[in-house]
Amino acid sequence: PGGPTGPGGHGAWGGPGGPGGPAGWGGNWGGPPPAAKPGVIPLRPLGVGEILDGAVSTMRTYWRTVLGISLTVAVVTQIAVILLQGFFLDDAAGTDALDDPSATVGELTHALGDVALGSGVVLLITLLGTIVATALLTSVTSRAVLGKSVTASEAWRDARPRLLRLFGLTFLLPLLAGAIIGVGVLPGVLVAIAGSSDGGAALAVLGGLGAGVVALWLMVRFSLASPALMLEKQGVLKSMTRSAKLVRGSWWRIFGIQLLATIIANIVASIVVIPFSVLAAALSGDGISGFLNSTDGSLGWTFLVISGIGSVIGSMLTFPITAGVTVLLYIDQRIRREALDLDLARAAGVSDYGSHAPGTTAGS
């Protein structure tokens, strides 16, 4: 009697799981109830795993729409790239100068220009496809948060009025980054032109690295501009300002999550693309060894078609991951800063939501 477990002892106070008291500390006082989850994510601040899982869950739950959009965009984009490479960019005559030690400066400049032009056109086509896929998948993911499905035609109808502005935003951001890096490198180039080549090269490298850090900081700061433009129907500059406001104070977290999503997407794409590239090289005229040792730049239709199939499958799987993570990061930041979960709950038809404080995620 009077001891820790006897009558009147500490056990009578009803500690966690103890016999005293009607519920104890682990009963009705066990914290707030779990947040509502009408769709692919719970309506509260999200952890890293929940954001990644939400992107994958969207693809898994609405696979017909998500994979249909991704497959269509990837096929159209890859067909354009294959035709361009097969008919216009597979001419090795213009690039022979790069392997010729006796080539003149003019020949090297012309060859580098041809390579840069070809790579730029391929990059432009790929970028256009990515923009369309991102716009359509933004609409799908935003509906998936509410547990509502959307068809590809409905996603297109929602995204079409915003596509031109999304094009403008997507082209503006790389131009801004390029301009910043150019300004950083320019002093070194001027010093090199003035006669100090070694000092100019060192200054250009240092300036380029510093400008690259600034460009990276700005790109992450504006990384949520795309969903802000699509979902809030903002203009280009307004969506950039909106993104900067949402990212403020969370730069490292958003950078880390987007970097992780990019690594995962690239790993998934590599798992698919590399076997197709090896198969394409094996089935092409000179085999794998001939492909690895080839210096004439000629790929052949067999290689282009088979490797293109691998690229289509890889893009079909990676588009939903990258677009979904960006949209869910945007929604997560608005939940944290603006209590967007209350509006989402009302839109999803969740009754009595907001009568208690939603819990947070440990480590989020």
N, C-alpha and C positions, 0 to 999 in steps of 0.2 A: 504493500500500500504506500502510495506516495512516490514510488519509483517511476522510472521513465515510461514503463508500460503498464503500471498498475493503475487502480482507480485514482483519479485526481492527478495522475502523472501527465507527461507531455503528450502521451498517445491520445489522451482525451480531447486534445485540441483539434484533432482531425487533420493531421499532416497529409502530405501527398500519398494517396493510396492507403492511408491509415484507417483504422476501424472507427475512429471517433467522428462525430458530426454526420450529418445526413449526406453530404457530398464530398467533403474534404477539399483540399486545394486543387486536386486533379479532376474534380467533378465539374460543377457548373461554372467554376472560375477558371476554366481551361483556356481562356483567351477568346477573342471574337470568332464568330463562325466563319467558315471559308468564304471567299469572295465568289460572287456569281460568275458562272462561265457559260454564257449562252452560245458561244462559238468556239473558236480554236484557242483562245487565251482566256485566263481569268481576268476579270475587270478590276485590276489593281496594279501597282507597280510591278514590273516583270523582272525576273532574273535572266541571266544570259541563256541558260538552258531553255527557259520558257520561250524566249524569242526565237531561238533556233527550232525548237519543237513546234512552235506555232507556224513557222514557214513550211516545215515538212508536213504538218497536219493539214494545212490548207491544200497542199499538193495531193495528199492522200485522200482527203475527204471529197474534194471537188476535182478529182483527177480528170474527168472527162473535159471539163472546161479548161483547167490549167494546162494539162498536157496537149490539148487540142490547140490552144493559142500558141504555146511554145513550139509545138511541132510545125504548125503552119508558118510562123515567122522564121523558124530555123531553116525550113525547106526552101522558102522563097529567097532568103538571104544567101544560102549556100549555092543554090542554082545560079544566082547572079555572079557570085564569086567564081564558081567553076567555069562558067562561060567566059568571064573576063580573063581568067588565067589561061584558059585553053586557047582562046583566039587572039588575045592581045598581049598578054604578059609572059607568054611561054617562048618568046623569040629570044634565043640565046645570043644572036649576033650583036645586039646592043650592049650586052654585059661582058663580052669576051675581054674587053679592055681591062676589067678588074683583075683578070688572071694573067695579064700580059706585062712582064716587067719592063718592056720597052715602050709601053703606051705613053703618049704625050699627056700633058696636063689637060688639054682640051678634050681628049678622048676619055680620060678618067672622069672629068667633070660631067660630060654627056652621059656616061654610063651610070654615074651616081644619081644624076637627075632622073634617068629612066627608072632606076630602082626605087627612088624616093616617090616618084609619081605613081608607080604601080602599087607600092605599099600603102600610099595615102588613099588611093581609090578603094582598095580592098578594106582598109580601116574605115573609110566613110560608109561603105555599104554595110559593114558589120555594125557600125554605130547606129545607123538608121534602123536596122532590125532590132537592136537592143532597145532603142527609144520606144518603138511601137510595142514590143513585148512588155516593157516596164509600164507603159501607160495602161495597157489592158489588164495586166496582173495586179496593178494597184487597185483597180476597181474590184477585182475578184477578192483580194485579200481584205479590203476594207469591209466588204459584205460578209466575208467569212468570220470576222470578229463578232458580228452580230448573229451568227448562225444562219445566215440567209444565203441561198445559192444564187448564182447569176450565170446566164448563158453567155456564150462568146459574142453573140449578136448584141446582147444588152451591154456587155462590157465595151464593145466597140462604139455603141451609141453614146455611152457615157464619156468615153475617152476622146472621141473624134473632135469635139469642139476645142479641146485643150492641146491637141497634138502640135500645132504650129508654135505655140508658146513653149511647149516642152522641147521642141527642136531648138528654139532659140536659147533656152536655158542650157541645154546639153552642149551646144556649141560654144556658148559664152564662157563656161567654166574652164574648159581646156585652153581657150584663147587667153583667158586671164592668167592661168598658171604659166603658159608659155611666155607671156609678156613679162611676168615677174622674173622668170629665170633668165630671159633675155637681158633685162635691165641689170641683173646680177653679174652676168658674164661680160657685158659690154665694156666696163673699165679695163678688164684684162685684155680684151681684144684691141682696144685703143692703145694700150701700152705696148702690145706686141707689134702693132703696125708702126708705132713710133720708133721701133728699133730694138727694144729689149724683149726678145722672144721668150727667154726663160722666165723672166719676171712676169711677163704678161700671161704666160701659160699658168703659172702658179696663182696669180691673182684671179684669172678666169675660173680656175678650179675652186678656189675658196669662195669667190662670189657666187658661182653656180650652186655650191653646197648650201650656202646661207640662203640664197633665193629659193632653193628647193625645199628647205624647211618651212619657209614662209608660205610657199605655194601649197605644201601639204597641210599646213595649219588652216589655210583658207578653204581648201577642198573639203576637209572634214567639217569645218564650220558651216559650209553651204551644202552638206551632204543630204540634208532633209528638205532641201528646196523642192525636189521633184514631187514627193507626196503632198507637200504644202500647196504646190501649184495645182495638182490634180484634184485633191480632195477639198481644198478651201476655195478653189477657183480664183487663185491669186494671179497677178501679173508676174513677169519674170523677176524684176527687181524687188517687188514686194515679197515674193516667195523666198528670195535670198535673204532678205531682212528677217523674215519669219523664221527661217532655218537658223540664222545666227542667234536669234533670241532663244530658241529651244535648246540649242547646243551649249549655250553659255553656262559654264560651271560643270559641264559633263563631257568635255572634249575627250579626255583620255578614255572614258568608258565607251563612248560612241566609236572612237577610233579603234579600240580593242575589239569590240563586237564586230564591226565591219571588216576588220582585218581577218578575224577568225572565220567569218562567213566567206570571205574571198578565198582563203586558204582551203576551206572545205569544198567550195565549189570547184576550185581548180584541181583538187585531188580527184573529185568525182569525174570531172571532164577528162583528166589524164588517164584514169582507169579505163575509160571508154575509148578515147581517141588513139592512144598509143597502140593498142592491139590492131586497130583498123589501119593505122599508118604502116605497121610492120607487115600486115597482110597485103596492103596495097603495094608496098615495095617488093614483096616476094612474088606477086603476080605480075608485076610490070616487066618490061623486056629484059633488063639486066639483073634482076633480082635485088636482094638486100645489099649485097656488096657493091653492086653497080650503083645503087642509089646513094650509099654512103660515100663512095669515091667520086661521084659525079661532080663535075665543076662547070658544066655547060648550062646549068639552070633549067634544062628540059625535064619536065615531070611526066608528061604523057597523060592521055585520057584515062587509062586504067587507074593510075595512081590518084588522079584528081577525083574521080567518081567514088572510089572505095574510101579514100580518106575523107571525102565530103560526107559520106554516110555516117562515119564516125563522128564528125563534127556536128552533124544534125542531132544525133542522139545525145551527145554531150551538152549541146546548147539546150535541148529539150529538158534536161535535168537541172541545169545550172540557172537558167532564167528564173524559175520560181523561187530558188533559194535566195539569190541576191535581191530580187525585187521584194520578196516577202519580208526579209530581214529589214530592209530599209523602211518599208511601210510600218512594220511593227515597232521599230525604234521610234518612228515619228509618233505613233499612237502612245507608246510608253512614256515619252517625254511630255506629251500633253496631259496624260493621266497624272504624272508627278507634279506638273506645274499648274495645271488648269482644271484639275478634277474632271477630266473628260469622261471618266468612268461613269459619272452620274448621267451624262447625256447619252452615252452608249447603252446604259441599262434601260433608260426610258425608250430609246429607239428599238431595243430588243424586246421590249414588253416585260421586263423583270419588275415584279411588283414589290413594293416596300423596300426598294434598294436605297441605301443612303441613311437608313435609320440607325446604323451602327458604323463605326469606323472600320474600314477594311484593313486587314492585316497587310504587312509588307513582307517582302521576301528577303530572307537572310542572305547577305552577300550580294544583293542586287545593286 
